Amino acid sequence: LPSPELSVMLLDWSSIIPRPTGGVSQVASPVLETLLTGNIQEARQLVFGQMIASGQRAGAKEKILVQRRNDHALKVLDKCLSNSGTGDPSKLALLYGGMHCADLEQKLTNLGFIRATKSWRTAWSVAVPTFGTSTIGEEQQPFAAVVSPVALGIGLVLLPAYLAIGGLDWIGMLDGTTEALQDGNGLE
């Protein structure tokens, strides 16, 4: 999609309940602020995190897929436990993503397993500023105190340019794909 940051912000804005009142949502505002201050990498991390979080609200099809994968993982676990003569069962582990947790834990409990410990590991993190603030070291400072009017003006010019370049790149990709299909070259 063109400018994934923009599409996530629009999707987030359109899903606000009660209906949007024209304000910036709690999810979109940190992305906007990081884009306006030129922190493109941080904005992309925030967008990626939002995409992961949105994926946690899986629909019926996704839940069925997760449940089937969990069933397969448990079959493999059972097979490994049945062949425990070939290895130490205390060395077995299941690695899975966040969407698998609830279903997999329930199925393991139904099989008689008991959770001994629970631990979470941080894969990556990103500082999420609230609109109107920006982080300097460990302190929260007002956004206006951190960003000069000149820098904010530059951000207001560069942000639309960045989004336009992303959109034009997407249009170019669609054009190239269409031409390749029309020429019979297919997608390789």
MARFI-393450 format. One line per field, with one value per residue: residue number from 1; x negated, y, z of N, C-alpha, C in turn. Coordinates in Angstrom, 3 decimals, padded with zeros to 6 digits. Each point is the difference from the previous one (the first is absolute). Example, Ala and Ser with C-alpha at 12.3 -4.5 7.8 and 13.67 -1.06 7.14 Angstrom:
! residues 2
pos = [1,2]
neast = [-013.190,000.350]
nnorth = [-005.690,001.050]
nup = [007.800,-000.720]
caeast = [000.890,-000.820]
canorth = [001.190,001.190]
caup = [000.000,000.060]
ceast = [-000.900,000.770]
cnorth = [001.200,001.090]
cup = [000.000,000.730]
***
This chain:
! residues 188
pos = [1,2,3,4,5,6,7,8,9,10,11,12,13,14,15,16,17,18,19,20,21,22,23,24,25,26,27,28,29,30,31,32,33,34,35,36,37,38,39,40,41,42,43,44,45,46,47,48,49,50,51,52,53,54,55,56,57,58,59,60,61,62,63,64,65,66,67,68,69,70,71,72,73,74,75,76,77,78,79,80,81,82,83,84,85,86,87,88,89,90,91,92,93,94,95,96,97,98,99,100,101,102,103,104,105,106,107,108,109,110,111,112,113,114,115,116,117,118,119,120,121,122,123,124,125,126,127,128,129,130,131,132,133,134,135,136,137,138,139,140,141,142,143,144,145,146,147,148,149,150,151,152,153,154,155,156,157,158,159,160,161,162,163,164,165,166,167,168,169,170,171,172,173,174,175,176,177,178,179,180,181,182,183,184,185,186,187,188]
neast = [-000.830,000.492,-001.124,-000.583,-000.798,000.257,-000.155,-001.012,-000.452,000.276,-000.542,-001.001,-000.079,000.154,-000.819,-000.160,000.260,000.864,000.806,-000.938,-000.605,-000.930,-000.075,-001.202,000.043,000.082,000.398,000.786,000.277,-000.435,000.720,001.025,-000.140,-000.199,001.038,000.723,-000.565,000.375,000.626,-000.382,-001.185,000.090,000.383,-000.947,-000.782,000.484,-000.128,-001.209,-000.252,000.537,-000.736,-001.008,000.203,000.167,-001.077,-000.148,000.672,-000.383,000.333,001.146,-000.325,-000.486,001.096,000.690,-000.699,000.123,001.276,000.024,-000.669,000.808,001.036,-000.573,-000.211,001.240,000.309,-000.773,000.536,001.190,-000.338,-000.466,001.109,000.659,-000.853,000.409,-000.058,000.377,000.587,-000.438,001.162,-000.862,-000.542,001.251,000.270,001.042,-000.348,000.671,000.827,000.224,000.352,-001.055,-000.342,001.118,000.067,-001.281,000.098,001.167,-000.520,-001.080,000.801,000.761,-001.249,000.209,-000.446,-000.969,000.419,-001.318,-000.347,000.006,-000.557,-000.198,-000.347,-000.675,000.692,000.763,-000.456,000.964,-000.618,001.122,-000.281,000.510,001.072,-000.910,-000.578,-001.234,-000.673,-000.576,-000.795,-000.003,-000.133,001.210,-000.163,000.548,000.826,000.666,-000.329,000.325,001.055,-000.971,000.528,-001.293,-000.398,000.979,-000.358,-001.257,000.392,000.669,-001.177,-000.892,000.894,000.648,-001.234,-000.274,001.195,-000.259,-001.249,000.479,000.919,-000.922,-000.761,001.080,000.309,-001.298,000.072,001.171,-000.526,-001.143,000.735,000.807,-001.056,-000.602,001.147,000.112,-001.300,000.690,-000.721,001.164,000.211,-001.211]
nnorth = [-001.183,001.066,000.513,-001.117,001.013,000.569,-001.170,-000.211,001.235,-000.131,-001.221,000.440,001.096,-000.825,-000.623,001.295,-000.480,000.964,000.234,000.090,000.847,-000.498,-000.574,000.041,-001.256,-000.788,-000.756,000.806,000.570,-001.109,-000.628,000.828,-000.050,-001.301,-000.022,000.821,-000.784,-000.709,-000.577,-000.167,-000.400,000.940,000.815,-000.539,000.106,001.224,000.218,-000.560,000.662,001.051,-000.353,-000.233,001.135,000.562,-000.699,000.509,000.925,-001.249,-000.137,-000.521,000.458,001.112,000.030,-000.373,000.863,000.879,-000.349,-000.003,001.131,000.428,-000.504,000.518,001.134,-000.192,-000.302,000.998,000.772,-000.509,000.160,001.186,000.194,-000.518,000.738,000.138,-001.243,000.780,000.527,001.053,-000.485,000.178,-000.464,-000.459,000.707,000.775,000.436,001.059,000.589,001.279,-000.120,-000.773,000.967,000.668,-000.269,000.272,001.025,000.294,-000.241,000.658,000.906,-000.076,000.047,000.805,000.862,000.358,001.244,-000.109,000.641,001.298,000.175,001.293,-000.053,001.083,-000.109,001.049,001.204,000.857,001.135,000.028,001.092,000.790,000.301,000.824,-001.202,000.098,-001.101,000.510,-000.988,000.186,001.247,000.355,000.561,001.194,-000.452,001.114,-000.444,-001.137,000.320,000.559,001.197,000.251,-000.797,000.530,001.195,-000.375,-000.455,001.152,000.337,-000.575,000.078,001.030,000.508,-000.418,000.417,001.106,-000.016,-000.355,000.943,000.854,-000.438,000.055,001.186,000.313,-000.581,000.592,001.118,-000.233,-000.337,001.036,000.751,-000.558,000.155,001.233,000.069,-000.621,000.902,000.272,-000.510,000.445]
nup = [000.000,-000.612,000.384,000.441,000.306,-001.190,-000.610,000.850,-000.201,-001.290,-000.012,000.742,-000.739,-001.035,000.852,000.216,001.209,000.182,-000.972,-000.938,000.803,-000.777,001.192,000.512,-000.393,001.066,-000.992,-000.669,001.160,000.613,-000.910,000.130,001.315,-000.063,-000.828,000.757,000.903,-001.060,001.001,-001.253,000.482,000.932,-000.976,-000.749,001.075,000.198,-001.308,000.002,001.123,-000.621,-001.049,000.839,000.671,-001.192,-000.283,001.232,-000.663,000.023,-001.257,-000.398,-001.214,000.550,000.790,-001.066,-000.718,000.985,000.107,-001.322,-000.001,000.965,-000.673,-001.079,000.647,000.458,-001.265,-000.411,000.938,-000.298,-001.267,000.324,000.708,-001.042,-000.661,001.266,-000.439,-000.999,001.042,000.618,000.527,000.986,-001.110,000.027,-001.072,000.228,-001.179,000.407,-000.850,000.218,-001.275,000.199,000.834,-000.150,-001.302,-000.176,000.824,-000.561,-001.189,000.379,000.554,-001.093,-000.462,001.036,-000.873,000.818,-000.140,-000.108,-001.090,000.062,-001.179,-000.094,-001.256,000.138,-001.120,000.136,000.210,000.112,000.219,000.684,-000.711,000.907,-000.685,-000.444,000.028,000.416,-000.159,001.073,-000.324,001.307,-000.411,000.377,-001.168,000.116,-000.912,000.286,001.221,-000.562,-000.708,-000.678,-000.109,-000.203,001.014,000.726,-000.463,000.215,001.207,000.091,-000.492,000.810,000.983,-000.552,-000.085,001.227,000.404,-000.689,000.444,001.199,-000.179,-000.447,000.990,000.763,-000.494,000.103,001.200,000.223,-000.494,000.636,001.046,-000.211,-000.294,001.042,000.652,-000.478,000.257,000.947,000.645,000.534,001.161,000.004]
caeast = [000.830,-000.792,-000.150,000.674,000.286,001.257,001.116,000.268,000.643,001.380,000.746,000.174,000.943,001.337,000.539,000.227,001.379,001.015,-000.451,-001.006,000.489,-000.968,-001.248,-000.999,000.134,-001.160,-000.957,-000.530,-000.752,-001.446,-000.531,-000.063,-001.067,-001.309,-000.190,-000.217,-001.332,-001.000,-000.408,000.676,-000.188,000.879,001.371,000.205,000.118,001.335,000.975,-000.140,000.606,001.455,000.457,-000.031,001.095,001.257,000.087,000.438,001.461,000.165,001.332,000.268,-000.920,-001.316,000.065,-000.015,-001.371,-000.807,000.378,-000.556,-001.451,-000.184,000.263,-001.167,-001.106,000.241,-000.270,-001.459,-000.405,000.383,-000.922,-001.296,000.132,000.108,-001.348,-000.872,-001.240,-001.000,-000.417,000.466,001.244,-000.095,-000.656,000.955,000.589,000.858,-000.168,001.177,000.301,001.011,001.364,000.150,-000.080,001.219,000.437,-001.017,-000.012,001.203,-000.166,-001.014,000.642,000.917,-000.810,-000.564,-001.204,000.173,-000.979,-000.871,-000.357,000.414,-000.921,000.119,-001.261,000.204,-000.686,-000.447,000.875,-000.129,000.595,001.226,000.329,001.387,000.020,-000.335,-001.192,-001.058,-000.926,-001.411,-000.553,001.024,000.996,001.022,000.035,001.020,-000.415,-000.449,-001.295,-001.003,-000.088,000.084,000.981,-000.607,-000.023,001.382,000.361,-000.659,000.747,001.284,-000.269,-000.570,000.965,000.786,-000.900,-000.294,001.197,000.192,-000.994,000.481,001.145,-000.480,-000.717,001.028,000.618,-000.991,-000.025,001.225,-000.133,-000.949,000.635,001.037,-000.672,-000.575,001.100,000.534,-000.988,-000.068,-001.204,000.378,-000.746,-001.117]
canorth = [001.183,001.222,000.674,-000.815,000.807,000.701,-000.950,-000.427,001.113,000.126,-001.147,000.226,001.099,-000.423,-001.019,000.572,-000.088,000.437,000.484,001.064,001.369,000.869,-000.001,-001.012,-001.093,-000.287,-000.792,000.779,001.189,-000.224,-000.176,001.346,000.770,-000.496,000.392,001.448,000.325,-000.632,-001.316,-000.937,-001.373,-000.182,-000.038,-001.320,-000.965,000.175,-000.539,-001.458,-000.434,000.123,-001.090,-001.218,000.098,-000.169,-001.415,-000.763,-000.077,-000.858,-000.430,-001.435,-000.761,000.001,-000.831,-001.401,-000.283,-000.090,-001.230,-001.131,-000.016,-000.475,-001.444,-000.652,000.117,-000.951,-001.340,-000.148,-000.123,-001.343,-000.933,000.127,-000.581,-001.450,-000.471,000.659,-000.747,000.581,001.312,000.418,000.758,001.313,000.899,000.349,001.339,000.485,001.425,000.446,001.421,000.448,-000.421,-001.417,-000.219,-000.415,-001.309,-001.006,-000.230,-000.760,-001.380,-000.649,-000.245,-001.128,-001.216,-000.300,000.772,001.077,001.067,000.213,001.417,000.794,001.118,000.701,000.577,001.128,-000.168,001.361,001.003,001.345,001.004,000.530,001.308,000.437,001.211,001.195,-000.232,-000.730,-000.475,000.374,-000.864,-000.606,001.013,000.381,001.445,000.409,-000.153,001.291,000.332,-000.879,000.231,001.426,000.283,-000.268,-001.453,-000.425,000.420,-000.929,-001.255,000.158,-000.052,-001.308,-001.081,-000.243,-000.451,-001.412,-000.779,000.054,-000.889,-001.366,-000.217,-000.082,-001.270,-001.036,000.118,-000.521,-001.454,-000.503,000.214,-000.996,-001.318,-000.046,-000.130,-001.342,-000.936,000.233,-000.493,-001.452,-000.400,-000.562,000.464,-000.903]
caup = [000.000,000.020,001.290,001.014,001.181,-000.240,-000.023,001.373,000.705,-000.480,000.508,001.425,000.169,-000.409,000.899,001.325,000.481,-000.935,-001.305,000.045,000.138,-000.657,000.755,-000.329,000.964,000.833,-000.771,-001.121,000.405,000.077,-001.356,-000.583,000.633,-000.424,-001.401,-000.071,000.515,-000.856,000.507,-000.896,000.485,001.151,-000.518,-000.607,001.089,000.578,-000.953,000.033,001.260,-000.136,-000.868,000.813,000.969,-000.734,-000.348,001.166,-000.088,-001.168,-000.381,000.102,-000.847,000.621,001.203,-000.437,-000.415,001.219,000.694,-000.752,000.237,001.371,-000.002,-000.602,000.958,001.084,-000.540,-000.025,001.397,000.435,-000.655,000.680,001.334,-000.183,-000.321,000.969,000.133,-000.901,000.483,001.313,-000.144,000.642,-000.956,-001.050,000.122,-001.081,-000.259,-000.736,000.083,000.942,-000.340,000.318,001.445,000.707,-000.479,000.305,001.446,000.343,-000.474,000.836,001.293,-000.204,-000.115,001.308,000.286,000.969,-000.236,001.153,000.041,-001.154,-000.197,-001.269,-000.450,-000.903,-001.282,-000.297,000.594,-000.556,000.878,-000.591,000.561,-000.124,-000.819,000.757,000.807,-000.672,001.012,000.010,001.042,000.850,000.338,-000.970,-000.180,-000.965,-001.397,-000.529,000.576,-000.586,-001.437,-000.329,-001.054,-001.310,-000.185,-000.198,-001.363,-000.929,000.099,-000.686,-001.438,-000.346,000.197,-001.219,-001.070,000.287,-000.311,-001.456,-000.619,000.225,-000.890,-001.386,-000.124,-000.074,-001.329,-000.946,000.127,-000.627,-001.438,-000.498,000.091,-001.033,-001.297,-000.099,-000.224,-001.345,-000.962,000.123,000.724,001.291,001.168,000.300]
ceast = [-000.874,-000.024,000.695,000.324,001.352,001.178,000.331,000.689,001.455,000.866,000.286,001.051,001.422,000.619,000.245,001.480,000.050,-000.629,-000.985,000.624,-000.958,-001.324,-000.941,000.059,-001.293,-001.046,-000.647,-000.872,-001.493,-000.637,-000.136,-001.161,-001.372,-000.272,-000.315,-001.383,-001.102,-000.492,000.713,-000.118,000.919,001.459,000.297,000.132,001.375,001.077,-000.050,000.620,001.513,000.560,000.026,001.162,001.353,000.208,000.451,001.519,000.359,001.469,000.111,-000.991,-001.382,-000.020,-000.037,-001.408,-000.905,000.305,-000.556,-001.510,-000.302,000.225,-001.190,-001.194,000.162,-000.190,-001.496,-000.524,000.308,-000.941,-001.370,000.047,000.096,-001.360,-001.011,-001.284,-001.104,-000.488,000.613,001.267,-000.059,-000.671,000.937,000.580,000.896,-000.238,001.162,000.207,001.161,001.412,000.260,000.202,001.263,000.433,-000.983,-000.046,001.210,-000.151,-001.039,000.566,000.950,-000.741,-000.689,-001.289,000.336,-001.092,-000.796,-000.349,000.538,-000.983,000.202,-001.363,000.306,-000.815,-000.572,000.972,-000.271,000.687,001.207,000.306,001.499,-000.018,-000.251,-001.193,-001.015,-001.033,-001.394,-000.607,001.119,001.146,001.019,000.046,001.146,-000.560,-000.568,-001.367,-001.119,-000.228,000.179,001.059,-000.548,000.006,001.408,000.477,-000.611,000.729,001.323,-000.155,-000.462,001.000,000.871,-000.871,-000.329,001.193,000.264,-000.982,000.417,001.157,-000.420,-000.764,000.994,000.676,-000.941,-000.079,001.234,-000.074,-000.930,000.582,001.053,-000.614,-000.572,001.084,000.581,-000.945,-000.143,-001.235,000.313,-000.824,-001.076,-000.708]
cnorth = [001.244,000.587,-000.777,000.777,000.682,-000.967,-000.492,001.114,000.157,-001.148,000.178,001.078,-000.449,-001.006,000.525,-000.116,000.760,000.645,001.143,001.389,000.987,000.058,-001.096,-001.069,-000.204,-000.815,000.844,001.165,-000.259,-000.184,001.359,000.800,-000.483,000.342,001.488,000.408,-000.717,-001.350,-001.102,-001.432,-000.286,-000.071,-001.358,-001.080,000.096,-000.588,-001.524,-000.567,000.065,-001.115,-001.318,000.008,-000.181,-001.458,-000.866,-000.135,-000.822,-000.339,-001.515,-000.828,-000.099,-000.887,-001.476,-000.400,-000.172,-001.301,-001.227,-000.104,-000.494,-001.501,-000.763,000.037,-001.004,-001.441,-000.269,-000.163,-001.394,-001.047,000.034,-000.613,-001.520,-000.618,000.568,-000.768,000.581,001.358,000.310,000.843,001.380,001.023,000.414,001.388,000.262,001.497,000.453,001.483,000.285,-000.466,-001.453,-000.249,-000.579,-001.405,-001.092,-000.299,-000.828,-001.466,-000.751,-000.321,-001.191,-001.325,-000.359,000.735,001.113,001.034,000.230,001.476,000.683,001.154,000.578,000.575,001.097,-000.222,001.334,000.956,001.341,000.955,000.605,001.343,000.247,001.324,001.217,-000.186,-000.731,-000.352,000.575,-000.803,-000.665,000.971,000.187,001.520,000.348,-000.052,001.302,000.384,-000.803,000.328,001.485,000.218,-000.279,-001.502,-000.537,000.376,-000.908,-001.338,000.062,000.008,-001.403,-001.146,-000.219,-000.481,-001.477,-000.881,-000.020,-000.918,-001.453,-000.343,-000.141,-001.300,-001.151,000.012,-000.537,-001.514,-000.615,000.115,-001.045,-001.403,-000.162,-000.175,-001.400,-001.033,000.153,-000.523,-001.517,-000.489,-000.641,000.593,-001.016,000.449]
cup = [000.000,001.409,001.112,001.268,-000.128,000.036,001.402,000.776,-000.425,000.505,001.482,000.246,-000.319,000.957,001.409,000.348,001.311,-001.233,000.119,000.062,-000.642,000.728,-000.478,001.076,000.779,-000.739,-001.087,000.446,000.188,-001.377,-000.674,000.581,-000.453,-001.457,-000.118,000.500,-000.764,000.477,-000.783,000.511,001.183,-000.443,-000.610,001.074,000.658,-000.902,000.015,001.279,-000.043,-000.874,000.772,000.984,-000.674,-000.371,001.159,000.026,-001.230,-000.235,000.074,-000.815,000.633,001.240,-000.364,-000.409,001.217,000.730,-000.712,000.194,001.412,000.091,-000.570,000.965,001.135,-000.458,-000.028,001.426,000.524,-000.585,000.684,001.396,-000.068,-000.279,000.988,000.258,-000.856,000.484,001.352,-000.145,000.658,-000.911,-001.138,000.260,-001.195,-000.123,-000.870,000.225,000.932,-000.299,000.394,001.494,000.628,-000.403,000.402,001.495,000.429,-000.399,000.820,001.381,-000.100,-000.114,001.317,000.332,000.983,-000.248,001.275,000.151,-001.248,-000.114,-001.388,-000.327,-001.009,-001.263,-000.453,000.656,-000.670,000.969,-000.703,000.640,-000.087,-000.737,000.881,000.909,-000.850,001.049,-000.211,001.135,000.765,000.289,-001.114,-000.048,-000.942,-001.413,-000.548,000.552,-000.654,-001.465,-000.278,-001.078,-001.398,-000.285,-000.236,-001.397,-001.047,000.006,-000.733,-001.517,-000.397,000.142,-001.228,-001.160,000.172,-000.370,-001.503,-000.714,000.176,-000.916,-001.449,-000.247,-000.163,-001.370,-001.067,000.030,-000.657,-001.518,-000.612,000.002,-001.081,-001.380,-000.193,-000.279,-001.403,-001.077,000.054,000.735,001.341,001.125,000.319,001.231]
***
